[in-house]
Amino acid sequence: MAPWRRLVSFFHSAPLEEGIGERNGKYILYPPLYLSRPIEEFAHDMARLASFLGVSGKAMREAVHEGFRYFEGLQAMLREKGRQILAQLRASSDAFGVVLIGRPYMLYDPRMNLDLPRLLHRLGIPVIPSEFLDVKGVDISQYNPNMFWYSGQVHLRCAELVRTDPQLYSLYLTCLGCGPDSFILNFYRDGGLCEQHKSRKKGHGAPGPPVFSVREMRKILIPRMCDLARGMAAAFRHFGIPAETLPPTTPESFAVGSSLCWGSECSPCFATTGDLFAYLSRHPETDPGNLAFFMPDAVGPCRFGQYNRLIRHLLDREGYGDLEVFAPGARESYIEARDYGLGLQLLIWKAVAFGEMIHRCLLAIRPFEAQQGEADRVYEKSLDRLEEVIETGNDRLCLAAAEEVAEEFAGIPTDRTLPRPLIAVVGEVYVRLNEFNNNQIIRIIESYGGRVELEPFSVWIYYANVTTREQSMRDRDMRTLTRIGLRHWVQSGIASRYEKVFGRLLPHTRETPVPRILEYSRRYLHREIKGEAPLTIGAIVDRARKGCHGIVNMMPLNCMPANTVKAMIPELSKNLGGIPIVTLEVKDGSQGPHLRTRIGPFVEAARSFMANS
């Protein structure tokens, strides 16, 4: 189900665990209903509302079963009507029809679809809504074998059916800002699904999980979401795997990415895609068969889970079919370890723990530095040192280097005469961490007299542990459950060692555990809502409780989980004592001047909040 449909009930009322909220004597009912689960489970969920509605649980269960029987009968009736329309078309070889593909509100609401179906009907063209076609057996694995959204699966199956039928054409109805469609349309357009008689493209097609081993010794290209990518590349190199980070995103590389995509995907997609293809254009002598692009996998409503499939599709389309996409998933903590045991995972985690401490020192000291540019100089030197020691793989050298870096930061002269409001930057993980995508928001805040705490990347890794543990408990997979528990214990231990080294430089070194952050979000979202939305809402609450004076929520334009958070900002601010919170939607890296007009007044509001706290 679309994120908006799942979350709209939470925009206007803070949910209770029972799924019943009351405002001014009026009730809003929003129980979590799982339509993909067996009917009995669905009936059980509905029965929880029976007493509140004044009916018995038995009556509610019977009503649910009767409703599903009616729905199944309705589906059968629609498919029979579709067969009749197709039979009429077969009576004449010159006849043709148009299949309408889209979500129900686009297919049947004349205001949403501009009454196009009626216009086609007036022209004498038979119109067949996608729900009238039986497409269960249609194979779409050559386009995208792991399409998360059920509607996306149905849409691609309908389009494939149309592609193979000379008497059918398709009309895809979508709306501005639809996240799933922004990716589905790439496969619809480029796979020949919207053209008659176009042969299937040769090549890999859309990928499943990675089918190659990192022992093949391809050079791994790592997108530079942030400077932590440098440590990751060094960890790969320690194990003899060639690896390098791609150059930072530029306006030129971003434009390359947006030109290759459909145009309505999110900005991190344009950035990662453009960085890869810009690299390939700058190195025409490099054999793509010797390269692999690191783009992790994900399962969930966020479009990030479709990135690696889209990039695989674009590589095939643009003639780079031999370049592999390395797409480990969350259950592997985003690093495939079958070839190197836990060694690679642990070394990458050390690079993350060390690198995050370096960046936190930069943010804590740079606003107060007596000599401008000194903190940036020490930061860049520290990153070089990080790469050097991670590539050795020597734990003792890594900790010794951390001590040296801490000493260098401690030696930077500072002037703390003027107090600065503390601003937390939270939001979608790629945008908040990537300087190009967020238009260097941290430096803008600092230029107006603020200082920043940035929600770290490691939160997402810890969150992957939490979701994998929950899934393992549901599956009763004790082996994975034990492995995740041990991994989290080791990761926490490594992080604490680096936190101890840098403790004297930072106001608080230990980040709030992810389970507690998720608990903070429960007042606003049901626990079954996953991904960026609960993490961001929990982070806002957490940073306010820690004493921040303002919060900046960064999000890509048209990001559906982030739009959920944006809709709840007024209630969050009210419940957190009126703390200033601003949401910044970014499209590309050219919005710096626009953001400055908003950040200046925002920092002043945070300064007032600090004075009155």
Order of alpha helices (4+ residues) and beta strands (2+ residues): alpha-beta-beta-alpha-alpha-alpha-beta-alpha-alpha-beta-alpha-beta-alpha-beta-alpha-beta-alpha-alpha-beta-alpha-beta-alpha-alpha-alpha-beta-alpha-alpha-beta-alpha-alpha-alpha-alpha-beta-alpha-beta-alpha
